[in-house]
Amino acid sequence: MSASASVIESPLRAPSLRRWLAAMLYEAMILFGVIFLAAYLFSTLSQSATASCSTTG
């Protein structure tokens, strides 16, 4: 008999609302960071400028 077979598995339960919201906030922060980093790298590497920074005027 293996060691994993002797462990009694408990039934899975849904997380509480507080824990679920905390996980969603954590995921949103990570997603925001990844998108921000990608946008920053894109704008830096492509040397894009905004319309307010025009050098013609």
C-alpha positions in Angstrom: 0.0 0.0 0.0 1.4 3.4 -0.9 1.6 6.4 1.4 -0.8 8.4 -0.7 -3.5 5.6 -0.4 -3.4 5.8 3.4 -4.2 9.6 3.4 -7.9 10.3 3.8 -8.9 13.0 1.3 -11.3 15.6 2.4 -14.0 16.7 0.0 -13.3 19.9 -1.9 -15.1 23.1 -0.6 -15.6 26.4 -2.4 -13.5 29.2 -0.9 -15.2 31.9 1.1 -16.2 35.1 -0.6 -13.5 37.1 1.1 -10.8 34.6 0.0 -12.2 34.5 -3.5 -12.2 38.3 -3.8 -8.7 38.5 -2.5 -7.6 36.0 -5.1 -9.3 38.0 -7.9 -7.6 41.2 -6.7 -4.3 39.4 -6.7 -4.8 38.1 -10.2 -6.0 41.6 -11.4 -2.8 43.2 -10.0 -0.6 40.6 -11.7 -2.5 41.1 -15.0 -2.2 44.9 -14.7 1.5 44.6 -14.1 2.1 42.3 -17.1 0.0 44.6 -19.4 1.7 47.7 -18.1 5.2 46.2 -18.7 4.2 45.1 -22.2 2.9 48.5 -23.0 5.9 50.2 -21.6 8.3 48.0 -23.5 6.4 48.5 -26.7 6.3 52.3 -26.4 10.0 52.4 -25.4 11.2 50.1 -28.1 9.1 51.6 -30.8 10.0 55.1 -29.7 6.4 56.3 -30.0 5.5 59.9 -29.0 2.2 61.4 -28.0 0.5 64.1 -30.0 1.1 66.6 -27.2 4.9 66.2 -27.6 5.0 67.4 -31.1 8.3 69.0 -32.2 6.8 70.7 -35.3 5.0 73.4 -33.5 
